[in-house]
Amino acid sequence: MAKYGKKAQSKVKKAMHERKTGTLRSGKSGKKVKSRKQAIAIGLSEARRAGAKVPAKKSSARKTSAKKSGARKSSAKKSGARKSSAKKSSARKSSAKKSGARKSSARKSTSRKSATKKSGARKTSKKRSAKR
């Protein structure tokens, strides 16, 4: 049985023709499409929207669990040598976070000081106007 329907074929054909003439543009950016694969992908997505017979998109999450478990085992063996470098990088990150926190607290204290100065000036101006 055929994977793609007639409607899908016509949409891809139209997209390829537009690519050849230079009028096919991508969705978000609106840039001119030059890649053949991208033109096919655009045609198929238009066909999906139109309700044509097209297989579902392949995603990276569809990998079998056997492949994933095999990858985990091999990475576990290699992780022994990487532990020291991982600790160093995490130590750097935590020190960077601490210094960022210090900077933000310093900014807060200076903003508080300036706010109190402004409010103090307002209070004195109100007192002066009340005396008159």
C-alpha positions in Angstrom: 0.0 0.0 0.0 1.2 3.5 -0.8 2.6 5.7 2.0 1.7 9.0 0.4 -1.6 9.9 -1.3 -2.2 11.8 -4.6 -2.8 15.1 -2.7 0.5 14.8 -1.0 2.3 14.2 -4.3 0.7 17.3 -5.8 1.6 19.5 -2.8 5.3 18.4 -2.9 5.3 18.8 -6.7 4.0 22.4 -6.3 6.6 23.2 -3.6 9.4 21.8 -5.7 8.2 23.9 -8.7 8.1 27.0 -6.5 11.6 26.3 -5.3 12.9 26.0 -8.9 11.3 29.4 -9.8 12.6 31.0 -6.6 9.2 31.9 -5.1 9.1 29.3 -2.3 9.7 30.9 1.1 10.0 29.4 4.6 7.3 30.0 7.2 8.7 32.0 10.1 11.6 33.9 8.6 10.3 34.3 5.1 13.7 33.5 3.6 13.9 32.0 0.2 14.2 28.2 0.2 17.1 26.8 -1.7 17.3 23.3 -0.2 15.6 20.4 -2.0 14.9 18.6 1.3 13.4 21.7 2.8 11.1 22.1 -0.2 9.9 18.6 0.2 9.3 19.1 4.0 7.3 22.2 3.2 5.2 20.3 0.7 4.5 17.5 3.1 3.6 19.8 5.9 1.1 21.6 3.7 -0.3 18.2 2.7 -0.7 17.2 6.4 -2.6 20.5 7.0 -4.8 19.7 4.0 -5.6 16.3 5.4 -3.8 14.2 2.8 -2.4 10.7 3.4 1.0 11.4 4.8 3.0 9.5 7.5 3.5 11.3 10.8 6.6 13.3 11.4 9.6 11.3 12.7 10.9 12.6 16.0 14.0 11.9 18.0 11.8 10.6 20.9 10.7 7.5 18.9 14.0 5.6 19.5 13.6 2.1 20.8 14.4 1.5 24.5 17.1 -1.0 23.6 19.2 1.6 21.8 18.8 4.0 24.8 19.9 1.4 27.4 22.9 0.5 25.3 23.9 4.2 25.1 23.5 4.5 28.9 25.8 1.6 29.6 28.6 2.9 27.4 28.4 6.4 28.9 28.5 5.0 32.4 31.9 3.4 31.7 33.4 6.6 30.4 32.0 8.8 33.1 34.8 7.8 35.6 37.4 9.9 33.8 35.0 12.8 33.4 34.1 13.1 37.1 37.0 15.4 38.1 36.3 17.9 35.2 32.6 17.9 36.0 33.3 18.8 39.6 35.5 21.6 38.5 32.9 23.1 36.2 30.2 22.8 38.8 32.5 24.6 41.3 33.0 27.4 38.8 29.3 27.7 38.2 28.5 27.9 41.9 31.1 30.6 42.4 29.7 32.6 39.5 26.2 32.3 41.0 27.5 33.6 44.3 29.2 36.6 42.8 26.0 37.3 40.8 24.0 37.3 44.0 26.5 39.7 45.6 26.2 42.1 42.7 22.4 42.0 42.8 22.3 42.6 46.6 24.6 45.6 46.1 22.3 47.0 43.5 19.3 46.6 45.8 21.0 48.4 48.6 22.0 51.4 46.4 18.5 51.6 45.0 17.1 51.6 48.5 19.4 54.4 49.5 18.4 56.5 46.5 14.7 55.8 47.2 15.0 57.0 50.8 16.7 60.2 49.7 13.9 61.0 47.3 11.2 60.2 49.8 13.0 62.3 52.4 13.1 65.3 50.0 9.4 64.9 49.5 8.6 64.9 53.2 10.6 68.2 53.8 8.8 69.9 50.9 5.5 68.9 52.3 6.5 70.3 55.7 7.5 73.6 54.2 4.3 74.0 52.3 2.3 73.2 55.5 4.2 75.9 57.5 3.3 78.6 55.0 
